[in-house]
Amino acid sequence: MLLTNLKEYRAIRNMKQDELAELVGVRRETIVRLEKGQYNPSLKLAMDLAKVFEVSVEELFSFTKEISDNRK
C-alpha cells in the first residue's frame, strides 16, 4: 500500500492540485489519486514531485506491506 505526504507538502506551499499537476506534467486527477494512495507513481513522476518540494522521494512516498486476511 502506498503512503504519501504529498498533500501535506502541497498544503505547506499553499499549492492547489492543478498547480502541482501542471508543474510535473500530469492531470489534476493523477494528483488526487496519488494523494489518496490509489496510484503508484512512476519513478520519473516521483522524482519530479520530490524536486518540486525539494525533498527526497522517500520523504514523499513510502510503501507498507498489506497483511492478508488468511494470516490471522
Predicted model as a PDB file, atoms N, CA, C, CB and O in Angstrom, pLDDT in the B-factor column:
MODEL        1                                                                  
ATOM      1  N   MET A   1       0.848  -1.177   0.000  1.00 77.00           N  
ATOM      2  CA  MET A   1       0.000   0.000   0.000  1.00 77.00           C  
ATOM      3  C   MET A   1       0.898   1.247   0.000  1.00 77.00           C  
ATOM      4  CB  MET A   1      -0.967  -0.006   1.232  1.00 77.00           C  
ATOM      5  O   MET A   1       1.878   1.325   0.741  1.00 77.00           O  
ATOM      6  N   LEU A   2       0.546   2.193  -0.830  1.00 80.00           N  
ATOM      7  CA  LEU A   2       1.311   3.431  -0.942  1.00 80.00           C  
ATOM      8  C   LEU A   2       0.876   4.428   0.124  1.00 80.00           C  
ATOM      9  CB  LEU A   2       1.148   4.041  -2.340  1.00 80.00           C  
ATOM     10  O   LEU A   2      -0.314   4.692   0.296  1.00 80.00           O  
ATOM     11  N   LEU A   3       1.844   4.969   0.826  1.00 88.00           N  
ATOM     12  CA  LEU A   3       1.591   6.052   1.775  1.00 88.00           C  
ATOM     13  C   LEU A   3       2.268   7.290   1.213  1.00 88.00           C  
ATOM     14  CB  LEU A   3       2.119   5.706   3.227  1.00 88.00           C  
ATOM     15  O   LEU A   3       3.362   7.203   0.656  1.00 88.00           O  
ATOM     16  N   THR A   4       1.625   8.439   1.355  1.00 92.00           N  
ATOM     17  CA  THR A   4       2.203   9.654   0.797  1.00 92.00           C  
ATOM     18  C   THR A   4       2.001  10.854   1.713  1.00 92.00           C  
ATOM     19  CB  THR A   4       1.602   9.937  -0.561  1.00 92.00           C  
ATOM     20  O   THR A   4       1.000  10.959   2.422  1.00 92.00           O  
ATOM     21  N   ASN A   5       2.965  11.742   1.678  1.00 93.00           N  
ATOM     22  CA  ASN A   5       2.889  13.017   2.386  1.00 93.00           C  
ATOM     23  C   ASN A   5       2.661  14.163   1.404  1.00 93.00           C  
ATOM     24  CB  ASN A   5       4.171  13.259   3.201  1.00 93.00           C  
ATOM     25  O   ASN A   5       2.833  15.334   1.746  1.00 93.00           O  
ATOM     26  N   LEU A   6       2.280  13.815   0.204  1.00 95.00           N  
ATOM     27  CA  LEU A   6       2.129  14.795  -0.864  1.00 95.00           C  
ATOM     28  C   LEU A   6       1.166  15.918  -0.499  1.00 95.00           C  
ATOM     29  CB  LEU A   6       1.656  14.113  -2.119  1.00 95.00           C  
ATOM     30  O   LEU A   6       1.458  17.091  -0.729  1.00 95.00           O  
ATOM     31  N   LYS A   7       0.031  15.561   0.065  1.00 95.00           N  
ATOM     32  CA  LYS A   7      -0.973  16.569   0.417  1.00 95.00           C  
ATOM     33  C   LYS A   7      -0.424  17.551   1.457  1.00 95.00           C  
ATOM     34  CB  LYS A   7      -2.249  15.890   0.952  1.00 95.00           C  
ATOM     35  O   LYS A   7      -0.668  18.754   1.374  1.00 95.00           O  
ATOM     36  N   GLU A   8       0.315  17.028   2.431  1.00 95.00           N  
ATOM     37  CA  GLU A   8       0.881  17.883   3.474  1.00 95.00           C  
ATOM     38  C   GLU A   8       1.917  18.862   2.897  1.00 95.00           C  
ATOM     39  CB  GLU A   8       1.525  17.020   4.572  1.00 95.00           C  
ATOM     40  O   GLU A   8       1.928  20.045   3.236  1.00 95.00           O  
ATOM     41  N   TYR A   9       2.781  18.344   2.022  1.00 96.00           N  
ATOM     42  CA  TYR A   9       3.774  19.221   1.406  1.00 96.00           C  
ATOM     43  C   TYR A   9       3.111  20.272   0.518  1.00 96.00           C  
ATOM     44  CB  TYR A   9       4.773  18.400   0.590  1.00 96.00           C  
ATOM     45  O   TYR A   9       3.550  21.420   0.468  1.00 96.00           O  
ATOM     46  N   ARG A  10       2.065  19.873  -0.173  1.00 95.00           N  
ATOM     47  CA  ARG A  10       1.343  20.808  -1.029  1.00 95.00           C  
ATOM     48  C   ARG A  10       0.679  21.888  -0.181  1.00 95.00           C  
ATOM     49  CB  ARG A  10       0.292  20.066  -1.880  1.00 95.00           C  
ATOM     50  O   ARG A  10       0.677  23.058  -0.563  1.00 95.00           O  
ATOM     51  N   ALA A  11       0.119  21.511   0.958  1.00 95.00           N  
ATOM     52  CA  ALA A  11      -0.539  22.468   1.854  1.00 95.00           C  
ATOM     53  C   ALA A  11       0.459  23.471   2.420  1.00 95.00           C  
ATOM     54  CB  ALA A  11      -1.245  21.731   2.999  1.00 95.00           C  
ATOM     55  O   ALA A  11       0.153  24.657   2.541  1.00 95.00           O  
ATOM     56  N   ILE A  12       1.645  22.999   2.763  1.00 94.00           N  
ATOM     57  CA  ILE A  12       2.680  23.886   3.289  1.00 94.00           C  
ATOM     58  C   ILE A  12       3.011  24.987   2.280  1.00 94.00           C  
ATOM     59  CB  ILE A  12       3.948  23.086   3.639  1.00 94.00           C  
ATOM     60  O   ILE A  12       3.271  26.131   2.652  1.00 94.00           O  
ATOM     61  N   ARG A  13       2.995  24.623   1.018  1.00 95.00           N  
ATOM     62  CA  ARG A  13       3.314  25.584  -0.054  1.00 95.00           C  
ATOM     63  C   ARG A  13       2.092  26.340  -0.557  1.00 95.00           C  
ATOM     64  CB  ARG A  13       3.966  24.864  -1.215  1.00 95.00           C  
ATOM     65  O   ARG A  13       2.201  27.140  -1.487  1.00 95.00           O  
ATOM     66  N   ASN A  14       0.914  26.093   0.054  1.00 97.00           N  
ATOM     67  CA  ASN A  14      -0.339  26.712  -0.408  1.00 97.00           C  
ATOM     68  C   ASN A  14      -0.533  26.490  -1.903  1.00 97.00           C  
ATOM     69  CB  ASN A  14      -0.346  28.222  -0.094  1.00 97.00           C  
ATOM     70  O   ASN A  14      -0.888  27.408  -2.642  1.00 97.00           O  
ATOM     71  N   MET A  15      -0.297  25.269  -2.328  1.00 97.00           N  
ATOM     72  CA  MET A  15      -0.360  24.918  -3.735  1.00 97.00           C  
ATOM     73  C   MET A  15      -1.615  24.094  -4.007  1.00 97.00           C  
ATOM     74  CB  MET A  15       0.903  24.145  -4.161  1.00 97.00           C  
ATOM     75  O   MET A  15      -1.929  23.162  -3.266  1.00 97.00           O  
ATOM     76  N   LYS A  16      -2.319  24.441  -5.063  1.00 97.00           N  
ATOM     77  CA  LYS A  16      -3.508  23.683  -5.462  1.00 97.00           C  
ATOM     78  C   LYS A  16      -3.082  22.460  -6.261  1.00 97.00           C  
ATOM     79  CB  LYS A  16      -4.484  24.566  -6.292  1.00 97.00           C  
ATOM     80  O   LYS A  16      -1.989  22.413  -6.826  1.00 97.00           O  
ATOM     81  N   GLN A  17      -3.969  21.474  -6.295  1.00 97.00           N  
ATOM     82  CA  GLN A  17      -3.668  20.246  -7.021  1.00 97.00           C  
ATOM     83  C   GLN A  17      -3.383  20.516  -8.490  1.00 97.00           C  
ATOM     84  CB  GLN A  17      -4.816  19.266  -6.891  1.00 97.00           C  
ATOM     85  O   GLN A  17      -2.468  19.927  -9.065  1.00 97.00           O  
ATOM     86  N   ASP A  18      -4.159  21.399  -9.099  1.00 97.00           N  
ATOM     87  CA  ASP A  18      -3.945  21.663 -10.521  1.00 97.00           C  
ATOM     88  C   ASP A  18      -2.622  22.387 -10.771  1.00 97.00           C  
ATOM     89  CB  ASP A  18      -5.100  22.487 -11.080  1.00 97.00           C  
ATOM     90  O   ASP A  18      -2.011  22.206 -11.824  1.00 97.00           O  
ATOM     91  N   GLU A  19      -2.176  23.198  -9.823  1.00 97.00           N  
ATOM     92  CA  GLU A  19      -0.880  23.875  -9.961  1.00 97.00           C  
ATOM     93  C   GLU A  19       0.258  22.860  -9.917  1.00 97.00           C  
ATOM     94  CB  GLU A  19      -0.696  24.932  -8.848  1.00 97.00           C  
ATOM     95  O   GLU A  19       1.192  22.923 -10.716  1.00 97.00           O  
ATOM     96  N   LEU A  20       0.169  21.928  -8.975  1.00 97.00           N  
ATOM     97  CA  LEU A  20       1.189  20.890  -8.874  1.00 97.00           C  
ATOM     98  C   LEU A  20       1.180  20.014 -10.117  1.00 97.00           C  
ATOM     99  CB  LEU A  20       0.970  20.037  -7.619  1.00 97.00           C  
ATOM    100  O   LEU A  20       2.233  19.673 -10.656  1.00 97.00           O  
ATOM    101  N   ALA A  21       0.001  19.657 -10.560  1.00 98.00           N  
ATOM    102  CA  ALA A  21      -0.122  18.820 -11.756  1.00 98.00           C  
ATOM    103  C   ALA A  21       0.555  19.477 -12.952  1.00 98.00           C  
ATOM    104  CB  ALA A  21      -1.598  18.548 -12.072  1.00 98.00           C  
ATOM    105  O   ALA A  21       1.259  18.811 -13.711  1.00 98.00           O  
ATOM    106  N   GLU A  22       0.348  20.763 -13.121  1.00 97.00           N  
ATOM    107  CA  GLU A  22       0.953  21.483 -14.233  1.00 97.00           C  
ATOM    108  C   GLU A  22       2.483  21.494 -14.125  1.00 97.00           C  
ATOM    109  CB  GLU A  22       0.416  22.916 -14.286  1.00 97.00           C  
ATOM    110  O   GLU A  22       3.186  21.358 -15.127  1.00 97.00           O  
ATOM    111  N   LEU A  23       2.982  21.657 -12.909  1.00 97.00           N  
ATOM    112  CA  LEU A  23       4.437  21.688 -12.705  1.00 97.00           C  
ATOM    113  C   LEU A  23       5.118  20.374 -13.090  1.00 97.00           C  
ATOM    114  CB  LEU A  23       4.746  22.008 -11.256  1.00 97.00           C  
ATOM    115  O   LEU A  23       6.247  20.376 -13.581  1.00 97.00           O  
ATOM    116  N   VAL A  24       4.432  19.263 -12.867  1.00 97.00           N  
ATOM    117  CA  VAL A  24       5.047  17.963 -13.142  1.00 97.00           C  
ATOM    118  C   VAL A  24       4.500  17.295 -14.405  1.00 97.00           C  
ATOM    119  CB  VAL A  24       4.842  17.047 -11.961  1.00 97.00           C  
ATOM    120  O   VAL A  24       4.895  16.176 -14.734  1.00 97.00           O  
ATOM    121  N   GLY A  25       3.601  17.969 -15.106  1.00 97.00           N  
ATOM    122  CA  GLY A  25       3.132  17.469 -16.400  1.00 97.00           C  
ATOM    123  C   GLY A  25       2.141  16.330 -16.357  1.00 97.00           C  
ATOM    124  O   GLY A  25       2.169  15.445 -17.213  1.00 97.00           O  
ATOM    125  N   VAL A  26       1.248  16.344 -15.346  1.00 97.00           N  
ATOM    126  CA  VAL A  26       0.185  15.330 -15.271  1.00 97.00           C  
ATOM    127  C   VAL A  26      -1.160  16.026 -15.102  1.00 97.00           C  
ATOM    128  CB  VAL A  26       0.439  14.331 -14.093  1.00 97.00           C  
ATOM    129  O   VAL A  26      -1.221  17.244 -14.930  1.00 97.00           O  
ATOM    130  N   ARG A  27      -2.216  15.262 -15.151  1.00 97.00           N  
ATOM    131  CA  ARG A  27      -3.550  15.818 -14.924  1.00 97.00           C  
ATOM    132  C   ARG A  27      -3.817  15.939 -13.428  1.00 97.00           C  
ATOM    133  CB  ARG A  27      -4.633  14.942 -15.596  1.00 97.00           C  
ATOM    134  O   ARG A  27      -3.214  15.224 -12.628  1.00 97.00           O  
ATOM    135  N   ARG A  28      -4.720  16.843 -13.050  1.00 97.00           N  
ATOM    136  CA  ARG A  28      -5.083  17.033 -11.643  1.00 97.00           C  
ATOM    137  C   ARG A  28      -5.574  15.724 -11.030  1.00 97.00           C  
ATOM    138  CB  ARG A  28      -6.165  18.121 -11.506  1.00 97.00           C  
ATOM    139  O   ARG A  28      -5.313  15.446  -9.860  1.00 97.00           O  
ATOM    140  N   GLU A  29      -6.282  14.927 -11.819  1.00 97.00           N  
ATOM    141  CA  GLU A  29      -6.821  13.661 -11.325  1.00 97.00           C  
ATOM    142  C   GLU A  29      -5.701  12.719 -10.866  1.00 97.00           C  
ATOM    143  CB  GLU A  29      -7.664  12.985 -12.414  1.00 97.00           C  
ATOM    144  O   GLU A  29      -5.887  11.930  -9.939  1.00 97.00           O  
ATOM    145  N   THR A  30      -4.554  12.806 -11.513  1.00 97.00           N  
ATOM    146  CA  THR A  30      -3.413  11.985 -11.103  1.00 97.00           C  
ATOM    147  C   THR A  30      -2.946  12.392  -9.712  1.00 97.00           C  
ATOM    148  CB  THR A  30      -2.256  12.113 -12.117  1.00 97.00           C  
ATOM    149  O   THR A  30      -2.620  11.539  -8.886  1.00 97.00           O  
ATOM    150  N   ILE A  31      -2.914  13.690  -9.456  1.00 97.00           N  
ATOM    151  CA  ILE A  31      -2.517  14.182  -8.128  1.00 97.00           C  
ATOM    152  C   ILE A  31      -3.538  13.733  -7.085  1.00 97.00           C  
ATOM    153  CB  ILE A  31      -2.387  15.735  -8.126  1.00 97.00           C  
ATOM    154  O   ILE A  31      -3.161  13.312  -5.991  1.00 97.00           O  
ATOM    155  N   VAL A  32      -4.818  13.818  -7.414  1.00 96.00           N  
ATOM    156  CA  VAL A  32      -5.878  13.365  -6.497  1.00 96.00           C  
ATOM    157  C   VAL A  32      -5.666  11.899  -6.145  1.00 96.00           C  
ATOM    158  CB  VAL A  32      -7.284  13.569  -7.129  1.00 96.00           C  
ATOM    159  O   VAL A  32      -5.697  11.533  -4.970  1.00 96.00           O  
ATOM    160  N   ARG A  33      -5.451  11.063  -7.147  1.00 95.00           N  
ATOM    161  CA  ARG A  33      -5.275   9.628  -6.909  1.00 95.00           C  
ATOM    162  C   ARG A  33      -3.989   9.332  -6.140  1.00 95.00           C  
ATOM    163  CB  ARG A  33      -5.268   8.875  -8.234  1.00 95.00           C  
ATOM    164  O   ARG A  33      -3.960   8.425  -5.309  1.00 95.00           O  
ATOM    165  N   LEU A  34      -2.935  10.086  -6.409  1.00 94.00           N  
ATOM    166  CA  LEU A  34      -1.697   9.923  -5.650  1.00 94.00           C  
ATOM    167  C   LEU A  34      -1.925  10.227  -4.176  1.00 94.00           C  
ATOM    168  CB  LEU A  34      -0.596  10.829  -6.212  1.00 94.00           C  
ATOM    169  O   LEU A  34      -1.489   9.476  -3.304  1.00 94.00           O  
ATOM    170  N   GLU A  35      -2.611  11.334  -3.905  1.00 93.00           N  
ATOM    171  CA  GLU A  35      -2.857  11.741  -2.517  1.00 93.00           C  
ATOM    172  C   GLU A  35      -3.727  10.745  -1.770  1.00 93.00           C  
ATOM    173  CB  GLU A  35      -3.510  13.105  -2.482  1.00 93.00           C  
ATOM    174  O   GLU A  35      -3.614  10.613  -0.551  1.00 93.00           O  
ATOM    175  N   LYS A  36      -4.591  10.047  -2.489  1.00 90.00           N  
ATOM    176  CA  LYS A  36      -5.459   9.042  -1.867  1.00 90.00           C  
ATOM    177  C   LYS A  36      -4.797   7.672  -1.793  1.00 90.00           C  
ATOM    178  CB  LYS A  36      -6.764   8.933  -2.635  1.00 90.00           C  
ATOM    179  O   LYS A  36      -5.376   6.728  -1.254  1.00 90.00           O  
ATOM    180  N   GLY A  37      -3.585   7.560  -2.333  1.00 86.00           N  
ATOM    181  CA  GLY A  37      -2.903   6.273  -2.327  1.00 86.00           C  
ATOM    182  C   GLY A  37      -3.477   5.296  -3.323  1.00 86.00           C  
ATOM    183  O   GLY A  37      -3.302   4.087  -3.174  1.00 86.00           O  
ATOM    184  N   GLN A  38      -4.163   5.799  -4.344  1.00 90.00           N  
ATOM    185  CA  GLN A  38      -4.805   4.946  -5.344  1.00 90.00           C  
ATOM    186  C   GLN A  38      -3.966   4.791  -6.612  1.00 90.00           C  
ATOM    187  CB  GLN A  38      -6.163   5.508  -5.701  1.00 90.00           C  
ATOM    188  O   GLN A  38      -4.379   4.113  -7.553  1.00 90.00           O  
ATOM    189  N   TYR A  39      -2.803   5.412  -6.636  1.00 90.00           N  
ATOM    190  CA  TYR A  39      -1.971   5.394  -7.836  1.00 90.00           C  
ATOM    191  C   TYR A  39      -0.516   5.352  -7.424  1.00 90.00           C  
ATOM    192  CB  TYR A  39      -2.253   6.625  -8.737  1.00 90.00           C  
ATOM    193  O   TYR A  39      -0.078   6.150  -6.594  1.00 90.00           O  
ATOM    194  N   ASN A  40       0.238   4.426  -7.997  1.00 91.00           N  
ATOM    195  CA  ASN A  40       1.666   4.355  -7.742  1.00 91.00           C  
ATOM    196  C   ASN A  40       2.390   5.140  -8.827  1.00 91.00           C  
ATOM    197  CB  ASN A  40       2.158   2.878  -7.693  1.00 91.00           C  
ATOM    198  O   ASN A  40       2.275   4.807 -10.007  1.00 91.00           O  
ATOM    199  N   PRO A  41       3.124   6.165  -8.453  1.00 93.00           N  
ATOM    200  CA  PRO A  41       3.778   6.989  -9.453  1.00 93.00           C  
ATOM    201  C   PRO A  41       4.956   6.265 -10.105  1.00 93.00           C  
ATOM    202  CB  PRO A  41       4.249   8.287  -8.827  1.00 93.00           C  
ATOM    203  O   PRO A  41       5.583   5.392  -9.504  1.00 93.00           O  
ATOM    204  N   SER A  42       5.235   6.650 -11.340  1.00 94.00           N  
ATOM    205  CA  SER A  42       6.451   6.164 -11.982  1.00 94.00           C  
ATOM    206  C   SER A  42       7.633   6.766 -11.228  1.00 94.00           C  
ATOM    207  CB  SER A  42       6.490   6.539 -13.515  1.00 94.00           C  
ATOM    208  O   SER A  42       7.477   7.723 -10.470  1.00 94.00           O  
ATOM    209  N   LEU A  43       8.794   6.204 -11.441  1.00 94.00           N  
ATOM    210  CA  LEU A  43       9.990   6.744 -10.798  1.00 94.00           C  
ATOM    211  C   LEU A  43      10.216   8.187 -11.226  1.00 94.00           C  
ATOM    212  CB  LEU A  43      11.223   5.888 -11.135  1.00 94.00           C  
ATOM    213  O   LEU A  43      10.568   9.031 -10.402  1.00 94.00           O  
ATOM    214  N   LYS A  44      10.015   8.479 -12.515  1.00 97.00           N  
ATOM    215  CA  LYS A  44      10.205   9.837 -13.015  1.00 97.00           C  
ATOM    216  C   LYS A  44       9.247  10.808 -12.335  1.00 97.00           C  
ATOM    217  CB  LYS A  44      10.010   9.879 -14.531  1.00 97.00           C  
ATOM    218  O   LYS A  44       9.657  11.892 -11.920  1.00 97.00           O  
ATOM    219  N   LEU A  45       7.974  10.431 -12.217  1.00 97.00           N  
ATOM    220  CA  LEU A  45       6.994  11.310 -11.581  1.00 97.00           C  
ATOM    221  C   LEU A  45       7.337  11.516 -10.111  1.00 97.00           C  
ATOM    222  CB  LEU A  45       5.576  10.731 -11.721  1.00 97.00           C  
ATOM    223  O   LEU A  45       7.270  12.639  -9.612  1.00 97.00           O  
ATOM    224  N   ALA A  46       7.701  10.452  -9.418  1.00 96.00           N  
ATOM    225  CA  ALA A  46       8.074  10.572  -8.000  1.00 96.00           C  
ATOM    226  C   ALA A  46       9.257  11.520  -7.839  1.00 96.00           C  
ATOM    227  CB  ALA A  46       8.419   9.186  -7.405  1.00 96.00           C  
ATOM    228  O   ALA A  46       9.281  12.341  -6.922  1.00 96.00           O  
ATOM    229  N   MET A  47      10.237  11.405  -8.734  1.00 97.00           N  
ATOM    230  CA  MET A  47      11.409  12.277  -8.657  1.00 97.00           C  
ATOM    231  C   MET A  47      11.046  13.722  -9.004  1.00 97.00           C  
ATOM    232  CB  MET A  47      12.511  11.772  -9.598  1.00 97.00           C  
ATOM    233  O   MET A  47      11.554  14.653  -8.379  1.00 97.00           O  
ATOM    234  N   ASP A  48      10.182  13.912  -9.983  1.00 97.00           N  
ATOM    235  CA  ASP A  48       9.735  15.264 -10.336  1.00 97.00           C  
ATOM    236  C   ASP A  48       8.990  15.920  -9.175  1.00 97.00           C  
ATOM    237  CB  ASP A  48       8.835  15.222 -11.581  1.00 97.00           C  
ATOM    238  O   ASP A  48       9.192  17.101  -8.893  1.00 97.00           O  
ATOM    239  N   LEU A  49       8.137  15.158  -8.508  1.00 97.00           N  
ATOM    240  CA  LEU A  49       7.396  15.686  -7.359  1.00 97.00           C  
ATOM    241  C   LEU A  49       8.355  16.039  -6.215  1.00 97.00           C  
ATOM    242  CB  LEU A  49       6.341  14.659  -6.877  1.00 97.00           C  
ATOM    243  O   LEU A  49       8.215  17.086  -5.583  1.00 97.00           O  
ATOM    244  N   ALA A  50       9.308  15.177  -5.960  1.00 96.00           N  
ATOM    245  CA  ALA A  50      10.293  15.439  -4.902  1.00 96.00           C  
ATOM    246  C   ALA A  50      11.084  16.704  -5.213  1.00 96.00           C  
ATOM    247  CB  ALA A  50      11.252  14.237  -4.737  1.00 96.00           C  
ATOM    248  O   ALA A  50      11.391  17.488  -4.315  1.00 96.00           O  
ATOM    249  N   LYS A  51      11.409  16.897  -6.473  1.00 97.00           N  
ATOM    250  CA  LYS A  51      12.169  18.084  -6.880  1.00 97.00           C  
ATOM    251  C   LYS A  51      11.361  19.357  -6.636  1.00 97.00           C  
ATOM    252  CB  LYS A  51      12.566  17.986  -8.366  1.00 97.00           C  
ATOM    253  O   LYS A  51      11.914  20.369  -6.204  1.00 97.00           O  
ATOM    254  N   VAL A  52      10.051  19.314  -6.909  1.00 97.00           N  
ATOM    255  CA  VAL A  52       9.188  20.479  -6.678  1.00 97.00           C  
ATOM    256  C   VAL A  52       9.246  20.899  -5.210  1.00 97.00           C  
ATOM    257  CB  VAL A  52       7.727  20.168  -7.089  1.00 97.00           C  
ATOM    258  O   VAL A  52       9.328  22.088  -4.902  1.00 97.00           O  
ATOM    259  N   PHE A  53       9.203  19.922  -4.311  1.00 96.00           N  
ATOM    260  CA  PHE A  53       9.163  20.218  -2.880  1.00 96.00           C  
ATOM    261  C   PHE A  53      10.549  20.228  -2.231  1.00 96.00           C  
ATOM    262  CB  PHE A  53       8.287  19.210  -2.179  1.00 96.00           C  
ATOM    263  O   PHE A  53      10.676  20.465  -1.029  1.00 96.00           O  
ATOM    264  N   GLU A  54      11.578  19.971  -3.029  1.00 96.00           N  
ATOM    265  CA  GLU A  54      12.958  19.966  -2.539  1.00 96.00           C  
ATOM    266  C   GLU A  54      13.156  19.000  -1.373  1.00 96.00           C  
ATOM    267  CB  GLU A  54      13.363  21.366  -2.114  1.00 96.00           C  
ATOM    268  O   GLU A  54      13.773  19.327  -0.359  1.00 96.00           O  
ATOM    269  N   VAL A  55      12.606  17.792  -1.557  1.00 96.00           N  
ATOM    270  CA  VAL A  55      12.747  16.719  -0.570  1.00 96.00           C  
ATOM    271  C   VAL A  55      13.122  15.445  -1.319  1.00 96.00           C  
ATOM    272  CB  VAL A  55      11.424  16.521   0.266  1.00 96.00           C  
ATOM    273  O   VAL A  55      13.117  15.417  -2.550  1.00 96.00           O  
ATOM    274  N   SER A  56      13.443  14.399  -0.579  1.00 95.00           N  
ATOM    275  CA  SER A  56      13.745  13.116  -1.217  1.00 95.00           C  
ATOM    276  C   SER A  56      12.435  12.392  -1.554  1.00 95.00           C  
ATOM    277  CB  SER A  56      14.642  12.233  -0.291  1.00 95.00           C  
ATOM    278  O   SER A  56      11.380  12.685  -0.992  1.00 95.00           O  
ATOM    279  N   VAL A  57      12.536  11.459  -2.470  1.00 94.00           N  
ATOM    280  CA  VAL A  57      11.367  10.639  -2.835  1.00 94.00           C  
ATOM    281  C   VAL A  57      10.846   9.914  -1.593  1.00 94.00           C  
ATOM    282  CB  VAL A  57      11.732   9.609  -3.959  1.00 94.00           C  
ATOM    283  O   VAL A  57       9.638   9.775  -1.402  1.00 94.00           O  
ATOM    284  N   GLU A  58      11.781   9.452  -0.748  1.00 92.00           N  
ATOM    285  CA  GLU A  58      11.390   8.720   0.467  1.00 92.00           C  
ATOM    286  C   GLU A  58      10.628   9.593   1.457  1.00 92.00           C  
ATOM    287  CB  GLU A  58      12.619   8.146   1.147  1.00 92.00           C  
ATOM    288  O   GLU A  58       9.844   9.080   2.256  1.00 92.00           O  
ATOM    289  N   GLU A  59      10.847  10.896   1.413  1.00 93.00           N  
ATOM    290  CA  GLU A  59      10.087  11.796   2.292  1.00 93.00           C  
ATOM    291  C   GLU A  59       8.657  11.963   1.792  1.00 93.00           C  
ATOM    292  CB  GLU A  59      10.777  13.170   2.387  1.00 93.00           C  
ATOM    293  O   GLU A  59       7.755  12.239   2.583  1.00 93.00           O  
ATOM    294  N   LEU A  60       8.441  11.801   0.492  1.00 92.00           N  
ATOM    295  CA  LEU A  60       7.100  11.943  -0.077  1.00 92.00           C  
ATOM    296  C   LEU A  60       6.315  10.641  -0.068  1.00 92.00           C  
ATOM    297  CB  LEU A  60       7.193  12.460  -1.487  1.00 92.00           C  
ATOM    298  O   LEU A  60       5.113  10.635   0.197  1.00 92.00           O  
ATOM    299  N   PHE A  61       6.996   9.538  -0.359  1.00 90.00           N  
ATOM    300  CA  PHE A  61       6.307   8.260  -0.541  1.00 90.00           C  
ATOM    301  C   PHE A  61       6.954   7.153   0.271  1.00 90.00           C  
ATOM    302  CB  PHE A  61       6.288   7.875  -2.010  1.00 90.00           C  
ATOM    303  O   PHE A  61       8.168   7.133   0.474  1.00 90.00           O  
ATOM    304  N   SER A  62       6.116   6.232   0.732  1.00 87.00           N  
ATOM    305  CA  SER A  62       6.613   5.001   1.336  1.00 87.00           C  
ATOM    306  C   SER A  62       5.579   3.915   1.077  1.00 87.00           C  
ATOM    307  CB  SER A  62       6.886   5.177   2.876  1.00 87.00           C  
ATOM    308  O   SER A  62       4.410   4.192   0.806  1.00 87.00           O  
ATOM    309  N   PHE A  63       6.036   2.690   1.166  1.00 80.00           N  
ATOM    310  CA  PHE A  63       5.141   1.560   0.959  1.00 80.00           C  
ATOM    311  C   PHE A  63       5.051   0.770   2.249  1.00 80.00           C  
ATOM    312  CB  PHE A  63       5.625   0.661  -0.209  1.00 80.00           C  
ATOM    313  O   PHE A  63       6.030   0.633   2.983  1.00 80.00           O  
ATOM    314  N   THR A  64       3.868   0.257   2.512  1.00 80.00           N  
ATOM    315  CA  THR A  64       3.675  -0.599   3.669  1.00 80.00           C  
ATOM    316  C   THR A  64       3.137  -1.934   3.163  1.00 80.00           C  
ATOM    317  CB  THR A  64       2.703   0.057   4.719  1.00 80.00           C  
ATOM    318  O   THR A  64       2.366  -1.984   2.206  1.00 80.00           O  
ATOM    319  N   LYS A  65       3.543  -2.980   3.801  1.00 77.00           N  
ATOM    320  CA  LYS A  65       3.104  -4.314   3.400  1.00 77.00           C  
ATOM    321  C   LYS A  65       1.698  -4.551   3.918  1.00 77.00           C  
ATOM    322  CB  LYS A  65       4.074  -5.405   3.923  1.00 77.00           C  
ATOM    323  O   LYS A  65       1.424  -4.380   5.106  1.00 77.00           O  
ATOM    324  N   GLU A  66       0.811  -4.947   3.019  1.00 65.00           N  
ATOM    325  CA  GLU A  66      -0.562  -5.253   3.433  1.00 65.00           C  
ATOM    326  C   GLU A  66      -0.602  -6.683   3.961  1.00 65.00           C  
ATOM    327  CB  GLU A  66      -1.571  -5.067   2.247  1.00 65.00           C  
ATOM    328  O   GLU A  66      -0.041  -7.595   3.353  1.00 65.00           O  
ATOM    329  N   ILE A  67      -1.259  -6.866   5.077  1.00 56.00           N  
ATOM    330  CA  ILE A  67      -1.388  -8.194   5.671  1.00 56.00           C  
ATOM    331  C   ILE A  67      -2.684  -8.804   5.174  1.00 56.00           C  
ATOM    332  CB  ILE A  67      -1.356  -8.132   7.235  1.00 56.00           C  
ATOM    333  O   ILE A  67      -3.759  -8.222   5.327  1.00 56.00           O  
ATOM    334  N   SER A  68      -2.572  -9.983   4.577  1.00 53.00           N  
ATOM    335  CA  SER A  68      -3.766 -10.628   4.043  1.00 53.00           C  
ATOM    336  C   SER A  68      -4.581 -11.258   5.169  1.00 53.00           C  
ATOM    337  CB  SER A  68      -3.385 -11.692   2.998  1.00 53.00           C  
ATOM    338  O   SER A  68      -4.055 -11.559   6.240  1.00 53.00           O  
ATOM    339  N   ASP A  69      -5.861 -11.449   4.911  1.00 53.00           N  
ATOM    340  CA  ASP A  69      -6.784 -11.996   5.905  1.00 53.00           C  
ATOM    341  C   ASP A  69      -6.442 -13.432   6.309  1.00 53.00           C  
ATOM    342  CB  ASP A  69      -8.197 -11.945   5.371  1.00 53.00           C  
ATOM    343  O   ASP A  69      -6.795 -13.846   7.413  1.00 53.00           O  
ATOM    344  N   ASN A  70      -5.772 -14.200   5.458  1.00 52.00           N  
ATOM    345  CA  ASN A  70      -5.504 -15.597   5.794  1.00 52.00           C  
ATOM    346  C   ASN A  70      -4.282 -15.750   6.699  1.00 52.00           C  
ATOM    347  CB  ASN A  70      -5.305 -16.404   4.525  1.00 52.00           C  
ATOM    348  O   ASN A  70      -3.870 -16.878   6.971  1.00 52.00           O  
ATOM    349  N   ARG A  71      -3.696 -14.662   7.170  1.00 48.00           N  
ATOM    350  CA  ARG A  71      -2.565 -14.751   8.091  1.00 48.00           C  
ATOM    351  C   ARG A  71      -3.016 -14.636   9.541  1.00 48.00           C  
ATOM    352  CB  ARG A  71      -1.540 -13.667   7.779  1.00 48.00           C  
ATOM    353  O   ARG A  71      -2.169 -14.582  10.432  1.00 48.00           O  
ATOM    354  N   LYS A  72      -4.313 -14.598   9.809  1.00 46.00           N  
ATOM    355  CA  LYS A  72      -4.842 -14.429  11.167  1.00 46.00           C  
ATOM    356  C   LYS A  72      -4.538 -15.614  12.042  1.00 46.00           C  
ATOM    357  CB  LYS A  72      -6.331 -14.202  11.130  1.00 46.00           C  
ATOM    358  O   LYS A  72      -4.914 -15.630  13.214  1.00 46.00           O  
TER     359      LYS A  72                                                      
ENDMDL                                                                          
END                                                                             
